[in-house]
Structure formats: C-alpha cells, structure tokens
C-alpha cells in the first residue's frame, strides 16, 4: 500500500469515526432542551481537533504507518468521552470528570505526538532494555512505598504526589514490554533449548529463572496491591512473549500451570481473592456483588438496540465511568453498540499483530506483539469482568474508560506501534528500491 | 515467531467471540430473567425519571400527573389535593421503594408508554419530540365520587356504583382513606414513615373497603338465596307460599332461626323479600339444598377471584364446608354464619339482576389516550359470570323493585322519581353489646323499560342498634343520592358552576 493511500484511508476513517462520535454527543445532549448545548465548542475541539492533530503528526513523523489504529483509537476515545460527559451531566453533583478527561485526552494526544517525535527508531529502545526493566519494576512496586502509595477502592495501585494521583502500573506495562522484548531477543536461543524429561520436553530448569521471577513479581503484585487484573496482565505478557520468542509451547504449559498454582495458593490464603470468586459465581444480593449485579442489569435493560443515549440509568453502577463503562455502553447502545466496541478492539489487535508480522527486526516483532497483547488482553480482562465472563478485576478499558494514567499510557503504546509499523514499511520500501537498483545495475 | 503470533491472534479472537456470546446472553437470552431479579429496581428507577401520563376521571378531572421537580428524578408524581384522598384507593400511588398500587400499578405500561405502539402516521412524526405516554381515562366520575363522600361522611363504610350494562365503575369510595402524595414523595424517609404509620392505623386506610375488605352481608344476601331458589329449588313468584311464622326450625336440630324482633312473617317470594323474612329464606335455602346455594353464590363470584383492574382484591366467602349441614345452611341463607362479601361483590349481585342475569367484568379504566388525545386502547369489555337466566333476572328485578315500592328499601328512590328503582336492604348484626350492625343496601336504577344504568352497594359500618330497618334508613339515602347523581349527565371539569343546573335537570326529569 502506498504512503498516500494509507494516510488517505486513515483520514477517511477518522472523519467517519468522528462523525459518529459527534452524532452520539448531539444525541446525548440535545433532547434535554432543543438548543445546541453551550459546551459544544470545546467539545468539538476535543473530538474533532485531537484526532486531526494526531493525524497530522502521523503524516509528518510516521507517514508509512498503519492507517487503521489511529481511527479506531480515536473512535473508542471519543465514544468513551461522550459517555463520561453524559454520566457527568446526569450526576446530582457533577464531579468534573468530563473536564478532567478532556485534559487527559489533550495530554494523551500530546504524549502520542511526543513519542512519535522522540522515538525515531523503535529498535534503539532495545539498548535501554535493562533500564526499562528496572524502571518498570520500580513503577510496579511504587504504590507499596509508604507516604506516596495510596489505596483507592481496595487496590493499592495509586501513587500521589501532592494533588496528582496516578497509577504507575499503567506505565510499568510499557517499560516491561520493552524489557521483555529486548531480554528475550537476546536470550531466545538459549531459552529455546528443551530438555527431555522422559517423553515430555520441558525447558531446562536453569533457564526457568526468568519465568520464576516474573511469576514471583506477579504474585507479589497480586498479594500486596490486591490488584488481580494488573498481575494477570503482567504475567500473561511475559508468557506470551517468551512463547513467541522461543517458539516453545512448553513455556506456555509451564506458565499456565504455575499461574493456576499461584492462583490456587492466593485463593486459599487470601480472603479478598476468595470473595472475588464467590461473587463471580453468585453475585446476587451480596454487598460486594452489587457492582457486577448492576452491570448485568444494565446489559439486560439494553437489549439488542439499547435504551438510547441518555435514556438509561447507568449511574446505578458503581465506578461506571472508569472500569465499568462498558456496562453503560451496553445499557444505552445495546448489543449492537457493545459489539461495535468488541469489533474495534479486535480490529486493533489484528492491526497490531499484522505490524508484528511485517517487521523484520526480532526486537520490534516482540515489542509489537507485547504492546498488542497489553492492549487486547487488558481490554479482554475488564470486558470479561464487567460481563461476568470472568471474575471482575479492576483495570481500565483502554481508550474508553476515564483515567489519566491509562489514557496517557495507551496513547504512547499506540505511538510505539505506529512507529514500528512506519519503520518496517520504510525499510521494506528501501529494500525493494535497493533490489530494483541492483537489478538495474546488473543489467 | 510468525506462527506463534498467528496463534496468539486466534486465541485473542476466541476470547472476543466468547465476550460477544456473553453479551448476547446478558442482553437477549437472559435479559428477562435478569430484569425480574428481586434486586433489580432499574425499571422503577427509569419510570421515576420518565414522562408519565395523567390519570383522568370520566368527567375530565386530572387525578394524577407528573410535574417537573428539581431533584435527581426530574419529575414528581402529584395527586391534586382536591381529589387526592378521594381517589386514593383507585389511582393508588406511584412510590419508589414502596412500589406502586392501584391504577398506577395496573396500567403502568400505558402510563409510561411501554405498552403503547408508536405508529408513524406521517414522516414528520419522526421529528416531533412527542412523549409516547398514555393518559388513562377512568370510568369513575369525580362528581359521583364527591357525592359518595359527602353522603357517607366520616363514617367507616363504602360505596360502590357501577354501570351494570358494561361493568364500568362509576364511583368507588370508602373511608378511611389516605393522601397518596405522602407516599409518592421523593423524601423516601418521610414516605417510609408515613407508610409505617398508615399500616399501624387500625382503620387500615390504605386498604379499600370496597374490594379489599369483607363484611357480613346480612339480608342483602337473600337476593343470592332467591336466585338459588328460583334457578335450582323450584321457587316461583307464586310458590311456595312460606308459612307465616316467628321462627324456623331447620331439620337436624340446631338453633331455630328467628325473625327480627320476634316478628312473624311469611308468604310468596315478593312478600318475603319486601319483609326480608328470615324464617322464609332460611327454609328456602334448606329446601334448595346447601350445594345449590353454594353454586348460586359462586355464580355471583363468591369463593372466586373477581376479574378487576385494580390489584390486591380479596375473594368473598361462602363456607363450602357447611353445605351438608342444614342448620348452618339455614343461617347462611340469610347472610349469617361465615358468609362474607366485599361491597364490590354485593354491587355485582345487584348488577347481575339488573343486567338480565349477566355480570360484566367490573373495571375502572375506560380508555387510554396519547398526548394528542387519540385513543390508543380501551377496556376490552367482557361478561364475567351469568349467575341466572334472563327470566330469573326479570323475576328478581321485579321483586327488588317491589322492595322499594312496598318494602324495606322505600328510601332508595328518594329523588329518583321517574326512574325504575330496585333494591334490597341488609343489617348485619355484629353481636356486640350495646348492639351494633352494618347497614347495607344494594340496588339499581334506570329509566323504566330499560336495563338499569346504575347498580350500587353501600355499607355503613357499625351503626348503633340491630333493627332490620337500619339498612333502609341509613344506607338507602346514601345510595339514592349517588344514583341520582350518576343518572344525571356528568358535570364537565371546570364547569362547576353548572353543577346546580344539572342537578335540577335530573330532578325535573322525575
């Protein structure tokens, strides 16, 4: 695909998605009183201006990058924003989350553009793998430090500096993805050596060290921070990357067994893990099951077509604007709206893995795989929790949920994917051009 | 690596397909189960914040409406003070945690618009901001309801008036009552406190005495006994000629049945009905047989659920277990023993006689209109029961008219000159000391030669004394006044000044 057509596709899709978001916003706001809402100016700036700015930046700094990811991310981000605005307005005492979210969106797109500018070649990140690993680990464990670490809604995953709260775990994911990709590219051949234990081929025990460390850290996070979602995400990221890097399914098998063993240990030792399961199996009428119960009622009310924007009562669901926002979408946009969200994520996963497949650099390939796994699996964890497919563990829905840390991290993640996509396309073009030159020269 | 990445893609795709299936389960396949979960109050929450139609009386008075409020629900259900407690047992209330009752509950789907199909008559209907809610128009008339309240006063009791031809309730009033606004308030703590106080009140003001409470029917039940006698016991206008006596000794022993005040009475059907002769009706019941008497009572709706478009009604009772015990059958024949009836049930007894033996389903809803005033639904009128043949009904109708002209219900045609009026009094002794009794009247009235337009039952509870005259003296004038107003054309809302003229009009007609 030529550069021009990729950017044209991107612009076209952006316009389509933005029209959808603007339409949703007008639908959500207008029936109240037929006047155009006063906030429409700034709002249009956010949902039309930001994707446009991101698009211009991609044109300028990554012109050969994939054309699907940015429109999909903008659509999800814009739709999430419409819901956050709508929820905020419905509150008896609006808490200003919508205004904050628009600030985070501006910062998110700024971080996106900044990443495109600063990271000119994703392969250079490989050099910083150990730094990234260290920083990632520190970020992950930061909330455990007294004074700055804070526990909100039962999870100790927050850090406060003065008035600003953030979840370092969101950025830790990115650092760890860089670290894993770099480390595994380096050690993949060593790690790929299997030893036969009778009929079963298993990784050599002396190379299981990294797996054990990752497992241990995941357990520590789960136990000390009571953050099952991040723990699961982190461990899955590692497993997926070691499997892809070594091409040894035995790592997957060992990892899954270790995961269940760890999960069982945690289940028998910690009441909060037990209560999660208990609520998952039978949420009805329990205080702690209220959230997921209300979430399911919201979907039931939504039906196929949804109640219509602004016509439901999503505020019945606790923390609906962050972790549970998918339930509000299910209620007001129904099965169709929910399916659209699922499809958007699935398309992003497809685009991300295609980027991984297209690059020739092993590091880039692992990094793209890791970033895509983070995005797709994090979305899956929370979507499955909200719909009671799996026990509910609190993580945000990328791009859709309210939350500054999550939004910033995901925009950076997107920029890295586009960077890899652009670079591999450029190198491919150069290779083809060089090939043609050789042919001409050989003539 | 590329094979693993492809497999990863497949794995994630499977995850998302599972999500899609789960969302299908929640939104479609299990949606109804989830919506019916006891902890799910989303429907009421949504209803609370949504536009809701008015409840309007047959004569155009708005009895319930939703007005803007500045709290989180945006709308507050209001029952205008002039009619709030007057119609409380009919409109019911629309409350949050207490739930809703009455028409608010029964016709919720019309009021909130769920049961109204929105038909796009024209293209621009799509663009008009129309609230698709229904106004429920009742058959109950505010003016008749007012008369019932004025006549009954503060005395505990009940008035039920309906059109025997179609089952439309014209008036249904009972004391004590309550103010639905106090329960519909968004101050939930206050509503709960009010509810608690109302439930603790021994008068049970939230329950309608008209269809949610049972009373001993006394001699009004003799109409049921007579129906059994004619239909199943060979009784005719001329025979048998019951012996004049001051007591009746049922076969199989037991306490003899006396007449009121030890009087002697007897004779043929019309005479004994005019005199409300206990000895004769006790004998008629025993001769007809307990089984047949039970069947006759059941034919009117005793021991059955009466289809009624207000929730929470109770059955009237005829004790089936006594049918083989003649002394007890004798008591039941004159409305004693364990016979108990709601005023609605007794009004239906009168209505069945009036309407050629057919009891129409009683109902308070006449029709539903949308905000454009177009009718979107009306009550599907249907017969509820046929307790007797048309000829039996003709005989009984003449008999009851003779009770008004020559018997104990003479005051039932006060102010109803020119109308054919029939009725039957009752006095149910409560066995208290000093003696008290429920004063009853059932009856009907209409232009001569036509099916009566109105049937009524009135009970005035716990009146001093225990004379057979009580029903005729206390309850009959109330019923007469209610029927007089009901037979006059309804006064339009906002034209109260014309009320007196219309009053005069009906009087002139007589």
Interface residues (C-beta under 8 A of the other chain):
Chain A: X31 X34 X92 X240 X243 X244 X245 X247 X284 X285 X293 X296 X297 X298 X299 X300 X301 X302 X303 X304 X307 X312 X313 X316 X330 X334 X335 X338 X339 X342 X345 X346 X349 X350 X353 X356 X357 X362 X365 X366 X369 X373 X376 X377 X380 X383 X384 X387 X388 X389
Chain B: X1 X2 X3 X4 X5 X6 X8 X9 X12 X13 X15 X16 X18 X19 X20 X22 X23 X24 X26 X27 X28 X30 X31 X32 X33 X34 X35 X37 X38 X39 X40 X42 X43 X45 X46 X49 X71 X72 X129
